[in-house]
Amino acid sequence: PFRWDKKELFAGIEDPDTFFRSSLRSFLTHHILIRTDVSKKKDVQDGINIRGLNYLKLKGVYTDVFILHDRPSTLHRRKAFKDKDEDEKIVDPRTDLWDSWRKWYKFQPLWKIRNYFGEKIAFYFAWIELYSTTLFPVTIIGIIVFLYGIRYKLSKDNLSFDTEEEAITQIYDFFTVFNNPLTPWFSLILCFWGTIFVEQWKRKSNSLKYEWDVSNFEQLEPDRPQFYGSKTRKNPITEEEEWFYPFYKMYLKLSVSVATLVFMVLLVIGSTLGIIIFRIVANASVYFGEEYNSLITSTLSSVMNATIIMLLGFLYEKIAYYLTDWENHRTQTVYDDSLIIKLFAFQFVNNYSSLFYIAFFKQNVANNGLFNQTEWKDTCDFEDETGQQLCYPMLVLQVAILLIMKPMPKFFKDVVIPTLLHLYKKFFKGKKDKSLETGPEKKELIDIIEEDRQLIAGDNDFTLSEYTEKTIMYGMIMLFGAVFPLAPLIALICNLIDVRVDGYRILWKNRRYIAQRAEDIGIWQYILEFLNMVGVVVNSLIIAMTLTKNGSILDPYYDSPWAVAFAFEHVCFIVKFVISYIIPDVPSDVQFKMRKEQFQVNQLFEKGPANKGSEASTPAANGEGAAV
């Protein structure tokens, strides 16, 4: 690591503007400010250290804290290469980054993103880049399956709409094109694609982890400034006194958090079931008259469902943050993982519960009634040739609507609302305060500060909402992509647009995010693997129980649906295991570099005693010192 008393051993130290990259300068500055002890005594007050900006802001000493974006007039100056006598050429780091970032047909400038925003945000954009790249082949296959489905339906019957039928029935009849002989094969391809994508990400992640020198970050990660200990102990590594929090207290708090999580998830499931029962009973009892009963009941249940989901979502998010703060995690990585588990569990139930009901339960309720009460029947609004309710087309419609509507709230939050706020500030708050004009130098600094203060203050963790949205859409593909083969196409289009919108807003519209280091994408990788496993089970059940005979090789076996599901599931899991085994997690070139680095370190240790005290015995003197 870099040490000031050894600064002469590090290359580039003569230029302080470029020795540390921009993100690292902001990270170190913030690290110092939030950990500086501002108390008059050494001990702790109420078990919490009185440290830095967070404490001072809590006490009202400061009202706002933010990091300035880099400006071309102060940073990144370099001599022009063509003529050494030419004046310095000023480079704007944000413009330079955006010029590379906005080109949709090129890979993202991950090193520039890392140098400006830090490793945590850079890992997110590296992940979304690989995700989008691997979506291309399954998108093409999905389009082929869709076009083949149209051809297959045309060969069986007429695809033209009957004007005497209701519009919803005509739509559902069209959606039967997705149930064709290629559907089981496409489901199989999606299961394999998910495994290949995750394995490729492991390779990409390990490669970036090595190149960005964060392989051991989590082992050396500093404590969160919010962490407090109730007892002291001697650190077994440094042998220095440190505060720690007893495990039994942490265990009790985690137990309360898990119980609260389970209760909230059950509450969401219970509210969904309650609304379903309300709709069924209201339809059976004809509360609102025969002519408008179905329309009013469906509208009421939809409004109730949306209202309850929003209220529970708002309440749950507050509870999740409170519980995670209360758990008192030592490092930021552990804190983030705990928060992500809580939030994703709710989002999983919230987004997929209605789809699970339509896929596996609604058809039985529509044909046999709730609790086998024939007068309490739900409806799929579509019947097969035998007059039985068929819910597969409704599932297709729901998946399509959720995939299309899912990015809309984020679009309004990230594009529409910031644009309206910008126009409001421009036309209604555009007058400058004359008192700020106190001199050319001070005016420039104050104007820069005020310009950044007017920018939108983003979330504390930019990646949390982004990963959540993309992972939910990834789950849509893995769990229900087989019933809607155009799902990869929608996800790909959303990714290509969203990644540029995110790049633009965090560079130009939002305040600069605090740079954070990270070793990988954290617990999101395990969530992706979880979705892959659940996807295999869900696809097996959909093929065996939700789809009807479609001319595929499985048609002779549909009389034994559990056998079809069992066989499909086991074939998928076996092939997934083989794929995971044959694809190494660490690329061979990275393994070679790591072995070479270890060999060089061993060589230096062997030469150490013979050349003790000489500069040649130090890694930094040989140009191999590790900068921070």
Secondary structure in CASP SS format (residue, H / E / C, confidence):
PFRMAT SS
TARGET T0000
AUTHOR 0000-0000-0000
METHOD secondary structure of the structure
MODEL  1
P C 1.00
F C 1.00
R C 1.00
W H 1.00
D H 1.00
K H 1.00
K H 1.00
E H 1.00
L H 1.00
F C 1.00
A C 1.00
G C 1.00
I C 1.00
E C 1.00
D C 1.00
P H 1.00
D H 1.00
T H 1.00
F H 1.00
F C 1.00
R C 1.00
S H 1.00
S H 1.00
L H 1.00
R H 1.00
S H 1.00
F H 1.00
L H 1.00
T H 1.00
H H 1.00
H H 1.00
I H 1.00
L H 1.00
I H 1.00
R H 1.00
T C 1.00
D E 1.00
V C 1.00
S C 1.00
K C 1.00
K C 1.00
K C 1.00
D C 1.00
V C 1.00
Q E 1.00
D C 1.00
G C 1.00
I E 1.00
N C 1.00
I C 1.00
R E 1.00
G H 1.00
L H 1.00
N H 1.00
Y H 1.00
L H 1.00
K H 1.00
L H 1.00
K C 1.00
G C 1.00
V C 1.00
Y C 1.00
T C 1.00
D C 1.00
V C 1.00
F C 1.00
I E 1.00
L C 1.00
H C 1.00
D C 1.00
R C 1.00
P C 1.00
S C 1.00
T C 1.00
L C 1.00
H C 1.00
R E 1.00
R E 1.00
K C 1.00
A C 1.00
F C 1.00
K C 1.00
D C 1.00
K C 1.00
D C 1.00
E C 1.00
D C 1.00
E C 1.00
K E 1.00
I E 1.00
V C 1.00
D C 1.00
P H 1.00
R H 1.00
T H 1.00
D H 1.00
L H 1.00
W H 1.00
D H 1.00
S H 1.00
W H 1.00
R C 1.00
K C 1.00
W C 1.00
Y C 1.00
K C 1.00
F C 1.00
Q C 1.00
P C 1.00
L H 1.00
W H 1.00
K H 1.00
I H 1.00
R H 1.00
N H 1.00
Y H 1.00
F H 1.00
G C 1.00
E H 1.00
K H 1.00
I H 1.00
A H 1.00
F H 1.00
Y H 1.00
F H 1.00
A H 1.00
W H 1.00
I H 1.00
E H 1.00
L H 1.00
Y H 1.00
S H 1.00
T H 1.00
T H 1.00
L H 1.00
F H 1.00
P H 1.00
V H 1.00
T H 1.00
I H 1.00
I H 1.00
G H 1.00
I H 1.00
I H 1.00
V H 1.00
F H 1.00
L H 1.00
Y H 1.00
G H 1.00
I H 1.00
R H 1.00
Y H 1.00
K H 1.00
L H 1.00
S H 1.00
K H 1.00
D C 1.00
N C 1.00
L C 1.00
S C 1.00
F C 1.00
D C 1.00
T C 1.00
E C 1.00
E C 1.00
E C 1.00
A H 1.00
I H 1.00
T H 1.00
Q H 1.00
I H 1.00
Y H 1.00
D H 1.00
F H 1.00
F H 1.00
T H 1.00
V H 1.00
F H 1.00
N C 1.00
N C 1.00
P C 1.00
L C 1.00
T H 1.00
P H 1.00
W H 1.00
F H 1.00
S H 1.00
L H 1.00
I H 1.00
L H 1.00
C H 1.00
F H 1.00
W H 1.00
G H 1.00
T H 1.00
I H 1.00
F H 1.00
V H 1.00
E H 1.00
Q H 1.00
W H 1.00
K H 1.00
R H 1.00
K H 1.00
S H 1.00
N H 1.00
S H 1.00
L H 1.00
K H 1.00
Y H 1.00
E H 1.00
W C 1.00
D C 1.00
V C 1.00
S C 1.00
N C 1.00
F H 1.00
E H 1.00
Q H 1.00
L H 1.00
E C 1.00
P C 1.00
D C 1.00
R C 1.00
P C 1.00
Q C 1.00
F C 1.00
Y C 1.00
G C 1.00
S C 1.00
K E 1.00
T E 1.00
R E 1.00
K E 1.00
N C 1.00
P C 1.00
I C 1.00
T C 1.00
E C 1.00
E C 1.00
E E 1.00
E E 1.00
W E 1.00
F E 1.00
Y C 1.00
P C 1.00
F H 1.00
Y H 1.00
K H 1.00
M H 1.00
Y H 1.00
L H 1.00
K H 1.00
L H 1.00
S H 1.00
V H 1.00
S H 1.00
V H 1.00
A H 1.00
T H 1.00
L H 1.00
V H 1.00
F H 1.00
M H 1.00
V H 1.00
L H 1.00
L H 1.00
V H 1.00
I H 1.00
G H 1.00
S H 1.00
T H 1.00
L H 1.00
G H 1.00
I H 1.00
I H 1.00
I H 1.00
F H 1.00
R H 1.00
I H 1.00
V H 1.00
A H 1.00
N H 1.00
A H 1.00
S H 1.00
V C 1.00
Y C 1.00
F C 1.00
G C 1.00
E C 1.00
E C 1.00
Y C 1.00
N H 1.00
S H 1.00
L H 1.00
I H 1.00
T H 1.00
S H 1.00
T H 1.00
L H 1.00
S H 1.00
S H 1.00
V H 1.00
M H 1.00
N H 1.00
A H 1.00
T H 1.00
I H 1.00
I H 1.00
M H 1.00
L H 1.00
L H 1.00
G H 1.00
F H 1.00
L H 1.00
Y H 1.00
E H 1.00
K H 1.00
I H 1.00
A H 1.00
Y H 1.00
Y H 1.00
L H 1.00
T H 1.00
D H 1.00
W H 1.00
E H 1.00
N C 1.00
H C 1.00
R C 1.00
T C 1.00
Q H 1.00
T H 1.00
V H 1.00
Y H 1.00
D H 1.00
D H 1.00
S H 1.00
L H 1.00
I H 1.00
I H 1.00
K H 1.00
L H 1.00
F H 1.00
A H 1.00
F H 1.00
Q H 1.00
F H 1.00
V H 1.00
N H 1.00
N H 1.00
Y H 1.00
S H 1.00
S H 1.00
L H 1.00
F H 1.00
Y H 1.00
I H 1.00
A H 1.00
F H 1.00
F C 1.00
K H 1.00
Q H 1.00
N H 1.00
V H 1.00
A H 1.00
N H 1.00
N H 1.00
G C 1.00
L E 1.00
F C 1.00
N C 1.00
Q E 1.00
T C 1.00
E C 1.00
W C 1.00
K C 1.00
D C 1.00
T C 1.00
C C 1.00
D C 1.00
F C 1.00
E E 1.00
D C 1.00
E C 1.00
T C 1.00
G C 1.00
Q C 1.00
Q E 1.00
L C 1.00
C C 1.00
Y H 1.00
P H 1.00
M H 1.00
L H 1.00
V H 1.00
L H 1.00
Q H 1.00
V H 1.00
A H 1.00
I H 1.00
L H 1.00
L H 1.00
I H 1.00
M H 1.00
K C 1.00
P C 1.00
M H 1.00
P H 1.00
K H 1.00
F H 1.00
F H 1.00
K H 1.00
D H 1.00
V H 1.00
V H 1.00
I H 1.00
P H 1.00
T H 1.00
L H 1.00
L H 1.00
H H 1.00
L H 1.00
Y H 1.00
K H 1.00
K H 1.00
F H 1.00
F H 1.00
K C 1.00
G C 1.00
K C 1.00
K C 1.00
D C 1.00
K H 1.00
S H 1.00
L H 1.00
E C 1.00
T C 1.00
G C 1.00
P H 1.00
E H 1.00
K H 1.00
K H 1.00
E H 1.00
L H 1.00
I H 1.00
D H 1.00
I H 1.00
I H 1.00
E H 1.00
E H 1.00
D H 1.00
R H 1.00
Q C 1.00
L C 1.00
I E 1.00
A C 1.00
G C 1.00
D C 1.00
N C 1.00
D C 1.00
F H 1.00
T H 1.00
L H 1.00
S H 1.00
E H 1.00
Y H 1.00
T H 1.00
E H 1.00
K H 1.00
T H 1.00
I H 1.00
M H 1.00
Y H 1.00
G H 1.00
M H 1.00
I H 1.00
M H 1.00
L H 1.00
F H 1.00
G C 1.00
A C 1.00
V C 1.00
F C 1.00
P C 1.00
L C 1.00
A H 1.00
P H 1.00
L H 1.00
I H 1.00
A H 1.00
L H 1.00
I H 1.00
C H 1.00
N H 1.00
L H 1.00
I H 1.00
D H 1.00
V H 1.00
R H 1.00
V H 1.00
D H 1.00
G H 1.00
Y H 1.00
R H 1.00
I H 1.00
L H 1.00
W H 1.00
K H 1.00
N E 1.00
R C 1.00
R E 1.00
Y C 1.00
I C 1.00
A C 1.00
Q C 1.00
R C 1.00
A C 1.00
E C 1.00
D C 1.00
I C 1.00
G C 1.00
I C 1.00
W H 1.00
Q H 1.00
Y H 1.00
I H 1.00
L H 1.00
E H 1.00
F H 1.00
L H 1.00
N H 1.00
M H 1.00
V H 1.00
G H 1.00
V H 1.00
V H 1.00
V H 1.00
N H 1.00
S H 1.00
L H 1.00
I H 1.00
I H 1.00
A H 1.00
M H 1.00
T H 1.00
L C 1.00
T C 1.00
K C 1.00
N C 1.00
G C 1.00
S C 1.00
I C 1.00
L C 1.00
D H 1.00
P H 1.00
Y H 1.00
Y C 1.00
D C 1.00
S C 1.00
P H 1.00
W H 1.00
A H 1.00
V H 1.00
A H 1.00
F H 1.00
A H 1.00
F H 1.00
E H 1.00
H H 1.00
V H 1.00
C H 1.00
F H 1.00
I H 1.00
V H 1.00
K H 1.00
F H 1.00
V H 1.00
I H 1.00
S H 1.00
Y H 1.00
I H 1.00
I C 1.00
P C 1.00
D C 1.00
V C 1.00
P C 1.00
S H 1.00
D H 1.00
V H 1.00
Q H 1.00
F H 1.00
K H 1.00
M H 1.00
R H 1.00
K H 1.00
E H 1.00
Q H 1.00
F H 1.00
Q H 1.00
V H 1.00
N H 1.00
Q H 1.00
L H 1.00
F H 1.00
E H 1.00
K H 1.00
G C 1.00
P H 1.00
A H 1.00
N H 1.00
K C 1.00
G C 1.00
S C 1.00
E H 1.00
A H 1.00
S H 1.00
T C 1.00
P C 1.00
A H 1.00
A H 1.00
N H 1.00
G C 1.00
E C 1.00
G C 1.00
A C 1.00
A C 1.00
V C 1.00
END
